[in-house]
Amino acid sequence: MLCQIPEIQPGVISLFVSGRLSTADYQTCLQPAICRSRENWQQVCLYIEADVLLEGWEFGSLTGSGEVQLPQFDALVFVGGPDWVGNAVRLMGPFMQGEVAWFPLSQKQDAIAWVSERSKH
């Protein structure tokens, strides 16, 4: 499940994730939010808060069919989630085109400050 949550700051896409993300989550929530952000703010800054039930993407979404592609972004911060989320961000961060960070849920305010500093608005 992927859903928008109240905006933490203008120009920052604010999302909550839990369970297993699907192609539909990507197509109906993430893609439109990214398009609106590019149109309205000329940038994509993502704040994604996860609960410990986050499992990842449905396997069928990632089989090379082109249904789900990592979007281009300027800044992406993950907050919370199971331990593997922080490890994945640290591992994949250097290979991503935008700035990436992970913060434990106890440091949510630091995560908000981090992404807010990178937002042009």
MIDOSE-1310 file (N, C-alpha, C; in nm, 2 decimals, decimal comma, always signed):
residues 121
mlcq	+0,08/-0,12/+0,00/+0,00/+0,00/+0,00/+0,09/+0,12/+0,00; +0,05/+0,22/-0,08/+0,12/+0,34/-0,09/+0,02/+0,45/-0,10; +0,03/+0,55/-0,01/-0,07/+0,66/-0,01/-0,01/+0,79/+0,03; -0,07/+0,90/-0,02/-0,02/+1,03/+0,02/-0,06/+1,06/+0,16
ipei	+0,02/+1,13/+0,23/-0,01/+1,18/+0,36/+0,00/+1,33/+0,36; -0,04/+1,40/+0,46/-0,04/+1,55/+0,46/+0,11/+1,60/+0,42; +0,11/+1,70/+0,34/+0,24/+1,75/+0,29/+0,32/+1,80/+0,40; +0,45/+1,76/+0,41/+0,53/+1,81/+0,52/+0,59/+1,95/+0,48
qpgv	+0,59/+1,98/+0,36/+0,64/+2,11/+0,31/+0,60/+2,13/+0,16; +0,56/+2,25/+0,12/+0,54/+2,27/-0,03/+0,66/+2,22/-0,11; +0,62/+2,15/-0,22/+0,73/+2,10/-0,30/+0,79/+1,96/-0,26; +0,74/+1,90/-0,16/+0,79/+1,77/-0,11/+0,67/+1,67/-0,12
islf	+0,68/+1,57/-0,20/+0,58/+1,46/-0,20/+0,59/+1,38/-0,08; +0,49/+1,37/+0,00/+0,49/+1,30/+0,13/+0,40/+1,18/+0,11; +0,46/+1,06/+0,14/+0,40/+0,93/+0,12/+0,42/+0,84/+0,24; +0,32/+0,75/+0,26/+0,33/+0,64/+0,36/+0,33/+0,51/+0,29
vsgr	+0,41/+0,42/+0,32/+0,41/+0,28/+0,26/+0,40/+0,18/+0,37; +0,34/+0,07/+0,33/+0,32/-0,05/+0,42/+0,29/-0,17/+0,33; +0,32/-0,29/+0,38/+0,29/-0,41/+0,31/+0,37/-0,42/+0,18; +0,31/-0,48/+0,08/+0,37/-0,51/-0,05/+0,32/-0,41/-0,15
lsta	+0,41/-0,33/-0,21/+0,37/-0,23/-0,31/+0,34/-0,30/-0,44; +0,25/-0,24/-0,51/+0,20/-0,30/-0,64/+0,23/-0,21/-0,76; +0,22/-0,26/-0,88/+0,22/-0,18/-1,00/+0,11/-0,07/-0,99; +0,00/-0,11/-0,94/-0,11/-0,01/-0,93/-0,08/+0,10/-0,83
dyqt	-0,01/+0,07/-0,72/+0,03/+0,18/-0,63/+0,12/+0,28/-0,71; +0,21/+0,22/-0,78/+0,31/+0,31/-0,86/+0,24/+0,39/-0,96; +0,14/+0,33/-1,04/+0,08/+0,40/-1,14/-0,03/+0,50/-1,10; -0,10/+0,47/-0,99/-0,21/+0,56/-0,95/-0,17/+0,66/-0,84
clqp	-0,06/+0,64/-0,77/-0,02/+0,73/-0,66/+0,12/+0,80/-0,69; +0,22/+0,72/-0,71/+0,35/+0,77/-0,73/+0,37/+0,85/-0,86; +0,34/+0,79/-0,97/+0,36/+0,86/-1,10/+0,29/+0,99/-1,11; +0,16/+0,99/-1,07/+0,09/+1,12/-1,08/+0,15/+1,23/-0,99
aicr	+0,19/+1,19/-0,87/+0,25/+1,28/-0,77/+0,38/+1,34/-0,83; +0,46/+1,25/-0,89/+0,58/+1,30/-0,95/+0,56/+1,40/-1,06; +0,46/+1,36/-1,15/+0,43/+1,45/-1,26/+0,38/+1,59/-1,21; +0,30/+1,59/-1,11/+0,25/+1,72/-1,05/+0,36/+1,80/-0,99
sren	+0,45/+1,73/-0,92/+0,57/+1,80/-0,86/+0,66/+1,86/-0,97; +0,69/+1,79/-1,07/+0,77/+1,84/-1,18/+0,70/+1,96/-1,24; +0,57/+1,95/-1,26/+0,50/+2,06/-1,33/+0,49/+2,18/-1,23; +0,46/+2,16/-1,11/+0,44/+2,27/-1,01/+0,56/+2,33/-0,95
wqqv	+0,66/+2,24/-0,93/+0,78/+2,29/-0,85/+0,91/+2,27/-0,93; +0,91/+2,21/-1,05/+1,03/+2,18/-1,13/+1,14/+2,10/-1,06; +1,09/+2,02/-0,97/+1,18/+1,92/-0,90/+1,09/+1,81/-0,83; +1,16/+1,71/-0,79/+1,09/+1,60/-0,72/+1,17/+1,57/-0,60
clyi	+1,11/+1,60/-0,48/+1,17/+1,57/-0,35/+1,06/+1,48/-0,29; +1,11/+1,36/-0,24/+1,02/+1,26/-0,19/+1,05/+1,23/-0,04; +0,95/+1,23/+0,04/+0,95/+1,19/+0,18/+0,87/+1,07/+0,19; +0,93/+0,95/+0,22/+0,86/+0,83/+0,23/+0,87/+0,77/+0,37
eadv	+0,76/+0,76/+0,44/+0,76/+0,70/+0,57/+0,70/+0,56/+0,57; +0,78/+0,47/+0,62/+0,74/+0,33/+0,61/+0,71/+0,27/+0,75; +0,62/+0,18/+0,76/+0,60/+0,11/+0,89/+0,68/-0,03/+0,88; +0,69/-0,10/+0,99/+0,77/-0,22/+1,00/+0,71/-0,33/+0,91
lleg	+0,59/-0,31/+0,86/+0,52/-0,42/+0,78/+0,56/-0,41/+0,63; +0,64/-0,31/+0,60/+0,68/-0,29/+0,46/+0,75/-0,42/+0,41; +0,71/-0,48/+0,30/+0,77/-0,60/+0,24/+0,85/-0,57/+0,12; +0,82/-0,46/+0,04/+0,88/-0,44/-0,08/+0,78/-0,44/-0,19
wefg	+0,83/-0,45/-0,32/+0,74/-0,45/-0,44/+0,69/-0,59/-0,47; +0,57/-0,60/-0,53/+0,53/-0,73/-0,58/+0,62/-0,78/-0,68; +0,66/-0,91/-0,68/+0,76/-0,96/-0,77/+0,73/-0,93/-0,92; +0,60/-0,95/-0,95/+0,56/-0,93/-1,09/+0,58/-0,79/-1,14
sltg	+0,59/-0,69/-1,05/+0,61/-0,55/-1,09/+0,75/-0,53/-1,14; +0,85/-0,61/-1,09/+0,99/-0,59/-1,11/+1,05/-0,68/-1,21; +0,98/-0,75/-1,29/+1,03/-0,85/-1,38/+1,09/-0,80/-1,51; +1,11/-0,67/-1,52/+1,16/-0,62/-1,65/+1,06/-0,58/-1,75
sgev	+0,94/-0,58/-1,71/+0,83/-0,55/-1,81/+0,82/-0,40/-1,83; +0,89/-0,32/-1,75/+0,88/-0,18/-1,76/+0,77/-0,11/-1,69; +0,69/-0,19/-1,62/+0,57/-0,14/-1,55/+0,61/-0,05/-1,43; +0,72/-0,08/-1,36/+0,77/+0,00/-1,25/+0,91/+0,04/-1,28
qlpq	+0,94/+0,16/-1,28/+1,08/+0,21/-1,30/+1,11/+0,31/-1,19; +1,23/+0,31/-1,14/+1,27/+0,41/-1,04/+1,26/+0,55/-1,10; +1,17/+0,64/-1,04/+1,16/+0,77/-1,10/+1,28/+0,86/-1,08; +1,30/+0,95/-1,17/+1,40/+1,05/-1,15/+1,36/+1,14/-1,04
fdal	+1,45/+1,17/-0,95/+1,42/+1,26/-0,83/+1,54/+1,34/-0,80; +1,52/+1,45/-0,72/+1,62/+1,53/-0,68/+1,67/+1,49/-0,54; +1,57/+1,46/-0,45/+1,60/+1,41/-0,32/+1,50/+1,31/-0,27; +1,54/+1,21/-0,20/+1,45/+1,10/-0,15/+1,50/+1,07/-0,01
vfvg	+1,41/+1,07/+0,08/+1,44/+1,03/+0,22/+1,33/+0,93/+0,26; +1,39/+0,81/+0,31/+1,31/+0,71/+0,37/+1,31/+0,73/+0,52; +1,20/+0,71/+0,59/+1,19/+0,72/+0,73/+1,13/+0,59/+0,79; +1,19/+0,53/+0,88/+1,14/+0,41/+0,94/+1,15/+0,29/+0,86
gpdw	+1,05/+0,20/+0,88/+1,05/+0,07/+0,81/+1,13/-0,04/+0,88; +1,13/-0,16/+0,82/+1,21/-0,26/+0,88/+1,36/-0,23/+0,85; +1,45/-0,31/+0,92/+1,59/-0,28/+0,91/+1,65/-0,29/+0,77; +1,59/-0,37/+0,69/+1,64/-0,39/+0,55/+1,63/-0,26/+0,47
vgna	+1,53/-0,17/+0,51/+1,52/-0,04/+0,43/+1,64/+0,04/+0,44; +1,69/+0,06/+0,57/+1,81/+0,14/+0,59/+1,93/+0,08/+0,51; +1,94/-0,05/+0,52/+2,05/-0,11/+0,45/+2,04/-0,10/+0,30; +1,92/-0,11/+0,25/+1,90/-0,10/+0,10/+1,93/+0,05/+0,06
vrlm	+1,89/+0,15/+0,14/+1,92/+0,28/+0,10/+2,07/+0,31/+0,10; +2,14/+0,26/+0,20/+2,28/+0,28/+0,21/+2,36/+0,21/+0,10; +2,31/+0,09/+0,06/+2,37/+0,02/-0,05/+2,34/+0,08/-0,19; +2,22/+0,12/-0,21/+2,18/+0,17/-0,35/+2,20/+0,32/-0,36
gpfm	+2,21/+0,39/-0,26/+2,22/+0,54/-0,26/+2,32/+0,59/-0,36; +2,45/+0,53/-0,36/+2,55/+0,59/-0,45/+2,52/+0,56/-0,60; +2,42/+0,47/-0,63/+2,39/+0,44/-0,77/+2,27/+0,52/-0,82; +2,21/+0,60/-0,73/+2,09/+0,68/-0,77/+2,13/+0,82/-0,81
qgev	+2,05/+0,88/-0,90/+2,09/+1,01/-0,96/+2,06/+1,12/-0,86; +1,97/+1,11/-0,76/+1,95/+1,22/-0,67/+2,01/+1,19/-0,53; +1,99/+1,28/-0,44/+2,04/+1,26/-0,30/+1,94/+1,16/-0,23; +2,00/+1,07/-0,15/+1,92/+0,97/-0,08/+1,96/+0,96/+0,06
awfp	+1,87/+0,95/+0,15/+1,90/+0,93/+0,29/+1,79/+0,84/+0,36; +1,83/+0,78/+0,47/+1,74/+0,70/+0,55/+1,76/+0,75/+0,70; +1,64/+0,76/+0,77/+1,64/+0,79/+0,91/+1,55/+0,70/+0,98; +1,59/+0,66/+1,10/+1,49/+0,58/+1,18/+1,37/+0,67/+1,22
lsqk	+1,26/+0,60/+1,25/+1,14/+0,68/+1,28/+1,16/+0,77/+1,40; +1,25/+0,74/+1,49/+1,28/+0,82/+1,61/+1,34/+0,96/+1,56; +1,39/+0,96/+1,44/+1,46/+1,08/+1,39/+1,38/+1,15/+1,28; +1,25/+1,13/+1,28/+1,16/+1,18/+1,18/+1,18/+1,33/+1,16
qdai	+1,19/+1,41/+1,26/+1,21/+1,56/+1,24/+1,34/+1,59/+1,17; +1,45/+1,51/+1,19/+1,57/+1,52/+1,12/+1,55/+1,49/+0,97; +1,47/+1,39/+0,94/+1,44/+1,35/+0,80/+1,37/+1,47/+0,73; +1,27/+1,52/+0,80/+1,19/+1,63/+0,74/+1,29/+1,75/+0,72
awvs	+1,37/+1,78/+0,81/+1,47/+1,89/+0,79/+1,56/+1,86/+0,67; +1,61/+1,74/+0,66/+1,70/+1,70/+0,55/+1,63/+1,72/+0,42; +1,51/+1,67/+0,40/+1,45/+1,69/+0,27/+1,40/+1,83/+0,24; +1,37/+1,90/+0,35/+1,33/+2,04/+0,33/+1,44/+2,13/+0,29
ersk	+1,56/+2,10/+0,34/+1,68/+2,17/+0,29/+1,71/+2,15/+0,15; +1,67/+2,04/+0,09/+1,70/+2,01/-0,05/+1,59/+2,06/-0,14; +1,47/+2,10/-0,08/+1,36/+2,15/-0,16/+1,39/+2,29/-0,19; +1,36/+2,33/-0,31/+1,38/+2,47/-0,36/+1,27/+2,57/-0,31
h	+1,18/+2,51/-0,23/+1,06/+2,59/-0,19/+1,04/+2,60/-0,04
